[in-house]
Amino acid sequence: MDNNIISRYNYAKEKYAGLGVDTGKALKKLGNISLSLHCWQLDDVTGFLKTGYGLSDSGLAVTGNLSGKARNGTEIRADYNKVFSLIPGKHRVNLHSIYGETGTGKVDRNEIGIEHFSEWIDWAKYNNTKIDFNCTCFSHPKAVSGYTICSSDKSIRDFWIEHIVRCREISYKIGKELSGYSIHNLWIPDGSKDDTAGRFRKRGLLKESLDEIFSYYYDKCVLLDSVESKLFGIGSESFVAGSFEFYLSYALKNDIMLCLDMGHFHPTESIADKISALYQFSDNIVLHLSRGVRWDSDHIATMNDDLLSLMRELVRAGVLEKTYLATDFFDASLSRIGALVYGAGAVLKCALFALLEPYGLISKYENEGNNFVKFALIEDSKLMPFSDVWNYYCEINNIPVGINLIKEIEKYDKIIISERS
């Protein structure tokens, strides 16, 4: 082990102890976090179910055209292996249904089954990894109108309802196969570019469709359902059926988890502020972690104020262990491997920073009405030797840090990624 890293950690440990913070306990809690790492960063949300329909036509867009994205299941799983080797802790895989492997045959969304994910399951068993799952209601000719399960065309609604019903079943079977739980997250792009007179009708159809989808019961120890809201999207600037208010109401009424995506709200709206409110009524929530820049641009997560505030609130509220964390961003302008490693790393760093905050002392002075000392402690804690604790955590998990981590990613890109045409 690196003696310099150990020495600096021991110094940091003493400094934090002076504020009543046990770094060992903080690292133990950090080690219990299992991020669900999204596969779509590794291939620009292309997937393996070819339909000839473009992603951007569905109100989503991946910027950049760096060569070397994963082209098949073998390549994307190899990339995952590398990513997992460069992130401390034990983490999960987050799949969209378009990453099923159907061989040479064409399988439409309403025909997919667990058999199309057998290679994923075999790989996950070998690596002792768990898998979460998402229906894919975009990049398809039957989504071109902007509506799926809210469509006025019953045949369109039935198609997508069948797709989501099958995805929930696949997610359940994945959980059973891997002897754990699998989260199935539902996000739909349904909305209107311009003003619509049909808001009430569309949301009525959404409720009817969801009621049918969730009428199929599964053991909640195996399948965990979540629904994801959005403020607006490309092509749905004026109206989104699955708004925060709609899904919050539906989730609470039907005992389903709510999923909050950091990019799916107004840029000035704080996700962190919602935590203490939601957990008064919810047992668990799902968070999709990314970085919006002016809008839902799905930038790579970084240690910015939004993510730090969110992690602080999870820790301060005592709900970190009850919250399911998943990454969700895509950037094809730089190393796809590097993006996932550093994005996931940012989430874990922010969580550690929050776990190392002297919350006990901060709460004590706040309760006594001494707001100056509370304020000063929060400010001074920003200058504590947090990075030495992080580097130690990486060291004991055999993860390179700093320039060595960068070199490891560049080496993989040069040897493996560059060979892909």
Secondary structure, DSSP 8 states (H G I E B T S, - for coil): --HHHHHHHHHHHHHHHTTT--HHHHHHHHHT---EEEGGGTTTS--SS--S--SGGGT-------S----SHHHHHHHHHHHHHTSSS--EEEEEGGG---TTS---GGG--GGGGHHHHHHHHHHT--EEEE---SSSGGGTTS-STT-SSHHHHHHHHHHHHHHHHHHHHHHHHTTS-EEEEE----EESS--S-HHHHHHHHHHHHHHHTTS---TTTEEEEEE--S--TT-SSEESS-HHHHHHHHHHHT-EEEEETTSS-TT--SHHHHHHHTTT-S-EEEEE-B-SSSS--B---S-HHHHHHHHHHHHTT-GGGEEEEE----SSS-HHHHHHHHHHHHHHHHHHHHTS-HHHHHHHHHTT-HHHHHHHHHHHTTS-HHHHHHHHHHHTT---THHHHHHHHHHHHHTGGG--
